[in-house]
Amino acid sequence: MVVNTNAHAIEDRADLRPLDESDTAGVEPGGMRERFVDAAIRALDEDERVAVVLADISADRFAEAAKRYPRRVLNVGIREQLMIGVAGGLSLTGLTPIVHSYAPFLVERTFEQVKLDLGHQGARAVLVSIGASYDDTGAGRTHHAPGDVALLDTLPGWRVEVPGHPDEVPSLLRSALGRADSTYLRLSTQTNDTAVPAAAHGRLVPVRQGGAAAVLAVGPMLTPVLEATRGLDVTVAYTTTVRPWDVEGLRALATGDVVVVEPYLAGTSARQIDEALIDRPHRTLALGVPRTELRRYGEPSDHSVRYGLDPAGLRRAITGFLAELTPAA
């Protein structure tokens, strides 16, 4: 049984700031976006089979690399569908394209090309997004993509990585470039306090031990989950890899009920978790971004509070879930 307690109503607030169209998601020094750009340029320098395909987003950051490698750093302009088509063609010639843009432009706007020009053609690529679910809140709904992972989940063969800290990004990109399958690398401005390097190898890594339930934190949800579960008798585990799930690690950790906390659409991974535990009695609580559109944008922290993904909201949901396990006196 999947339980989703995040579908509460979200009302407007008059104090949230208005829209501001700008390419600002992830530009903080040392953030995930900057670490990705540095790692991608290093890959261009080290491997002549690596290419980068852009649709204006982050083009300024790759300007010098484009001068050095004009045949391998391509900016197609604001033509995201073409960006995927070009990447598919490069892949079929033997190159490994890194394709980069905001999540809604990279996954949602181009979905037909991702399905056909990459998947159907057997063309391998590494898609790297910024913006996450609602990082660039001021740019409005056009820049929000809580459904990106669920959408890619309809296609076979994709690996999905969701780093939770900038230090995890370079190794995830290197691994993606070295694999035979396609990878979606989902970057965010929201980060954990510290990196968990072991999670970069596709593992579900125990962070805190307990007995009442297993709480699985994906990517940048680890720090809020640790704060939310402080003092609770639960196991907390962390992963950056959500496709494929670490089934062996999950079965070793989850001896009863499971809470999964993901920074995108609630319930996205519930099916994989339940299939992994199909032979065990358990309940699954799926926490993430609800199917609700917040029209007063504010800051990412405002969205997290309204969606119940801040530490206080997560604690309410998790303790309520655990309370249901305890019979009334």
C-alpha positions in Angstrom: 0.0 0.0 0.0 1.3 3.5 -0.9 0.4 6.3 1.4 0.9 9.9 0.3 0.3 12.5 2.9 1.7 15.5 0.9 -1.4 16.2 -1.0 -2.7 18.9 1.3 -3.9 22.2 -0.1 -1.4 25.0 -0.8 -2.8 28.5 -0.5 -1.4 31.6 -2.0 0.7 34.1 0.0 0.8 37.8 -0.7 4.3 38.2 0.6 6.0 35.9 -2.0 8.1 37.7 -4.5 7.0 38.2 -8.2 8.4 36.4 -11.2 11.9 37.2 -12.4 13.0 35.7 -15.7 16.7 34.9 -15.5 19.2 32.0 -16.0 20.1 31.9 -12.3 19.5 28.3 -11.0 22.7 26.8 -9.6 25.1 29.7 -10.3 26.5 29.9 -6.7 30.3 29.4 -6.6 31.2 25.8 -5.9 27.6 24.7 -6.4 26.5 21.7 -8.4 26.2 23.6 -11.7 29.7 25.0 -11.4 31.1 21.6 -10.4 29.4 20.0 -13.4 30.8 22.6 -15.8 34.3 22.1 -14.5 34.0 18.4 -14.7 32.5 18.5 -18.2 35.3 20.7 -19.5 37.9 18.4 -17.9 36.2 15.5 -19.7 36.5 17.4 -23.0 40.2 18.0 -22.4 40.9 14.4 -21.5 38.7 12.4 -24.0 38.2 13.4 -27.6 35.0 11.3 -27.8 33.2 13.6 -25.3 31.0 16.4 -26.7 28.7 19.0 -25.1 25.4 20.1 -26.7 23.7 23.2 -25.4 20.6 25.3 -26.1 21.9 28.7 -24.8 21.7 27.7 -21.1 25.2 27.8 -19.6 26.7 28.7 -23.0 28.8 31.4 -21.4 30.3 28.9 -19.1 31.5 26.8 -22.0 32.6 29.7 -24.2 36.3 29.0 -23.8 35.9 25.3 -24.3 33.9 26.0 -27.5 36.8 28.0 -28.9 39.2 25.0 -28.2 36.8 22.3 -29.4 34.4 24.0 -31.9 33.3 20.6 -33.3 32.6 19.1 -29.9 30.9 22.0 -28.0 27.8 23.0 -29.9 25.2 25.6 -29.0 22.0 25.2 -31.1 20.3 28.2 -29.7 16.8 28.0 -28.1 15.9 24.8 -29.9 15.8 22.1 -27.3 14.3 19.4 -29.6 17.2 20.0 -32.0 19.6 19.8 -29.1 18.5 16.2 -28.5 18.5 15.4 -32.2 22.1 16.7 -32.6 23.1 14.6 -29.5 21.6 11.5 -31.0 23.5 12.1 -34.2 26.8 12.6 -32.4 26.2 9.5 -30.4 25.7 7.4 -33.6 29.0 8.7 -34.9 30.8 7.3 -31.8 30.8 10.4 -29.5 29.4 10.6 -26.0 27.3 13.8 -25.8 26.6 15.7 -22.6 23.3 17.5 -23.1 22.5 20.3 -20.7 19.7 22.7 -19.9 16.9 23.4 -17.4 15.0 20.2 -16.4 11.7 21.2 -18.1 13.5 22.1 -21.3 15.7 19.1 -21.3 13.2 16.4 -20.4 9.6 17.6 -20.8 9.9 19.8 -23.9 12.1 17.3 -25.7 10.4 14.1 -24.6 9.6 12.8 -28.0 13.2 13.3 -29.2 14.5 11.6 -26.0 12.2 8.7 -26.7 13.0 8.4 -30.4 16.3 10.1 -31.3 18.1 8.6 -28.3 16.2 5.6 -27.0 14.7 4.1 -30.2 17.9 4.7 -32.1 20.0 3.1 -29.4 22.0 6.4 -29.0 23.7 7.0 -25.7 23.8 10.4 -24.0 24.2 12.0 -20.6 21.5 14.5 -19.9 22.4 17.0 -17.2 19.7 19.3 -15.8 19.6 22.3 -13.6 16.5 23.8 -11.9 15.3 20.6 -10.3 11.7 20.7 -9.1 11.5 24.4 -8.2 15.0 25.8 -7.7 14.4 28.9 -9.9 11.1 29.7 -8.3 11.1 33.3 -9.6 11.1 32.2 -13.2 7.7 30.6 -12.8 6.1 27.3 -13.8 8.0 27.2 -17.1 11.2 26.5 -15.1 9.7 23.9 -12.7 9.9 20.2 -13.3 8.8 18.0 -10.4 7.7 15.3 -12.9 10.9 14.8 -14.8 12.1 11.6 -13.2 8.6 10.1 -13.4 8.5 11.0 -17.1 11.8 9.3 -17.9 10.6 6.4 -15.9 8.3 5.5 -18.8 11.3 4.8 -21.0 13.5 1.7 -20.8 17.2 1.7 -20.0 17.8 5.1 -18.3 20.0 5.5 -15.3 19.0 8.4 -13.0 21.4 10.1 -10.6 20.3 12.7 -8.1 23.4 14.1 -6.3 22.8 15.7 -2.9 26.0 17.7 -2.6 28.4 19.4 -5.2 31.3 17.1 -4.2 29.3 14.2 -5.6 28.8 15.6 -9.0 32.2 15.1 -10.7 32.4 11.4 -9.9 28.7 10.8 -11.0 29.5 12.6 -14.3 32.7 10.5 -14.9 30.8 7.3 -14.2 28.0 8.3 -16.6 30.4 9.0 -19.4 32.0 5.6 -18.9 28.8 3.5 -19.0 27.1 2.0 -22.0 23.6 3.2 -21.1 22.1 6.7 -21.0 22.1 8.7 -17.8 20.0 11.6 -16.4 22.0 13.6 -13.9 19.7 15.9 -11.9 21.4 18.9 -10.3 20.0 21.3 -7.7 20.8 24.4 -5.8 19.4 22.6 -2.7 22.2 20.6 -1.1 23.0 18.5 1.9 25.5 19.7 4.6 28.0 17.0 3.6 28.7 14.7 0.8 28.3 10.9 1.0 30.9 9.6 -1.5 29.9 5.9 -1.1 26.5 6.7 -2.6 28.1 7.6 -5.9 28.5 3.9 -6.6 24.8 3.2 -6.9 24.5 2.1 -3.3 21.9 2.7 -0.6 24.1 3.9 2.2 23.0 3.6 5.9 23.5 6.9 7.7 21.6 6.2 11.0 20.4 3.0 12.5 17.0 2.4 14.0 14.2 -0.2 14.3 10.8 1.2 13.6 11.0 1.8 9.9 13.5 2.6 7.1 13.6 6.2 5.8 15.2 6.5 2.4 16.5 10.0 1.5 17.2 10.8 -2.1 19.8 13.4 -3.1 19.4 16.7 -1.4 16.7 15.4 1.0 19.2 13.8 3.3 19.9 16.8 5.6 16.1 17.6 6.0 15.4 13.9 6.7 18.2 13.7 9.3 16.8 16.8 11.1 13.2 15.5 10.8 14.0 12.1 12.3 16.3 13.3 15.1 15.4 11.2 18.2 13.2 8.7 16.2 13.9 5.0 16.2 14.3 4.7 12.4 17.0 3.7 10.0 18.0 6.5 7.6 19.7 5.6 4.4 20.9 7.7 1.5 21.2 7.3 -2.2 22.0 9.3 -5.3 20.9 6.5 -7.7 17.2 6.1 -8.1 17.3 4.1 -11.4 18.2 1.4 -10.9 17.4 1.1 -7.2 19.9 -0.7 -5.0 17.5 -3.7 -4.4 20.0 -5.7 -2.4 20.8 -2.8 -0.2 17.1 -2.0 0.3 16.3 -5.6 1.3 19.1 -5.6 3.8 17.9 -2.3 5.4 14.1 -2.5 5.2 13.0 -5.1 7.7 9.5 -3.5 8.0 7.8 -0.4 6.7 9.5 2.2 4.4 9.4 5.9 4.0 10.9 7.3 0.8 11.6 11.0 0.6 12.4 12.3 -3.0 12.9 15.9 -4.2 10.5 15.4 -7.1 7.0 14.0 -7.7 5.7 12.1 -4.7 5.4 8.3 -5.4 7.9 8.2 -8.2 9.9 5.4 -6.7 7.1 3.6 -4.7 6.6 1.0 -7.4 10.3 0.0 -7.5 10.4 -0.2 -3.7 7.3 -2.2 -3.4 8.4 -4.6 -6.1 11.7 -5.1 -4.3 9.9 -6.0 -1.1 7.0 -7.8 -2.7 7.6 -10.9 -0.5 7.6 -9.0 2.8 4.7 -7.4 4.7 5.3 -3.7 4.7 3.7 -0.3 4.1 5.3 2.5 2.0 4.9 6.2 2.7 5.9 8.2 -0.4 6.9 11.8 0.3 7.8 14.3 -2.4 6.3 17.2 -4.4 2.5 16.8 -4.6 0.4 17.2 -7.7 -0.3 20.8 -6.8 0.8 23.9 -8.6 1.9 26.7 -6.4 1.3 30.0 -8.3 2.9 32.5 -5.9 6.5 31.5 -6.3 8.7 33.0 -3.5 11.8 31.1 -2.7 12.6 27.4 -2.9 12.3 27.2 0.9 8.7 28.5 0.6 7.9 25.7 -1.7 9.5 23.1 0.5 7.4 24.3 3.5 4.2 24.3 1.5 4.9 20.8 0.1 5.8 19.4 3.5 9.4 18.8 2.5 11.0 21.0 5.1 12.2 19.2 8.4 9.0 20.2 10.3 6.7 18.9 7.5 8.7 15.7 7.1 8.6 15.0 10.8 4.8 15.5 11.0 4.4 13.0 8.1 6.8 10.5 9.4 5.7 10.5 13.1 2.1 10.3 11.9 3.0 7.3 9.8 4.8 5.6 12.7 2.0 6.4 15.1 -0.3 4.3 13.0 1.9 1.3 13.7 1.3 1.6 17.4 -2.0 0.1 18.7 -4.0 2.4 21.0 -3.7 1.6 24.7 
